[in-house]
Amino acid sequence: MEIHIEATIRIEERREQDQPFGEWLRRERIGKGLNMVQLSRLSGVSDSHIGRIEKGERIPRYDIARKLQRALEELADIE
């Protein structure tokens, strides 16, 4: 039984890692109660670019992805 539970946990962790960045970004943004304009102001990334990333129309460069991630992390630190 323990082996099955551990395997299930690993599968769930892997599924989360495989999630496209845009889907992760949208889930995190909404989970923190932000709209795209608010995230844009916090991150310095335009709201239209955030929208394209979330829709999967754009894959962000590393520096853009880090800006978005840091903005969400900093918000979590404040809460």
C-alpha positions in Angstrom: 0.0 0.0 0.0 2.8 2.4 0.9 4.5 1.9 -2.5 1.3 2.8 -4.3 0.9 6.0 -2.3 4.5 7.0 -3.0 4.1 6.3 -6.7 0.9 8.3 -6.8 2.6 11.3 -5.1 5.5 11.1 -7.6 3.1 11.1 -10.5 1.3 14.1 -9.2 4.5 16.0 -8.6 5.7 15.1 -12.1 2.4 16.2 -13.7 2.8 19.6 -11.9 6.3 20.0 -13.2 5.2 19.2 -16.8 2.5 21.9 -16.7 3.2 24.6 -19.2 4.4 27.9 -17.7 1.4 29.8 -18.9 -1.0 27.4 -17.1 1.1 27.6 -14.0 1.2 31.4 -14.2 -2.6 31.7 -14.6 -3.3 29.3 -11.7 -0.9 31.2 -9.4 -2.1 34.6 -10.4 -5.8 33.8 -9.9 -4.9 31.9 -6.7 -3.4 35.1 -5.3 -6.4 37.1 -6.3 -4.6 39.2 -9.0 -5.8 40.3 -12.4 -3.3 40.7 -15.3 -3.0 44.5 -14.8 -2.0 44.0 -11.1 0.5 41.3 -12.0 1.9 43.6 -14.7 2.4 46.4 -12.2 4.2 44.1 -9.8 6.4 42.4 -12.3 7.1 45.1 -14.9 5.8 42.7 -17.7 2.9 44.1 -19.8 -0.5 42.7 -19.2 -0.9 41.9 -22.9 2.3 39.8 -22.8 1.1 38.1 -19.6 -2.2 37.2 -21.5 -0.3 35.8 -24.4 1.9 33.7 -22.1 -1.1 32.4 -20.2 -2.9 31.4 -23.5 0.2 29.6 -24.6 0.7 31.9 -27.6 4.1 32.9 -26.2 6.8 31.2 -24.3 8.6 33.7 -22.1 12.3 34.3 -22.1 14.0 33.3 -18.8 14.3 36.9 -17.6 10.5 37.5 -18.1 9.6 34.2 -16.4 11.8 35.1 -13.4 10.2 38.6 -13.2 6.7 37.0 -13.1 7.8 34.3 -10.6 9.5 36.8 -8.3 6.4 39.1 -8.3 4.2 36.2 -7.2 6.7 35.0 -4.6 7.1 38.5 -3.2 3.3 38.8 -2.9 3.2 35.5 -1.0 5.9 36.9 1.4 3.7 39.9 2.1 0.6 37.8 2.8 
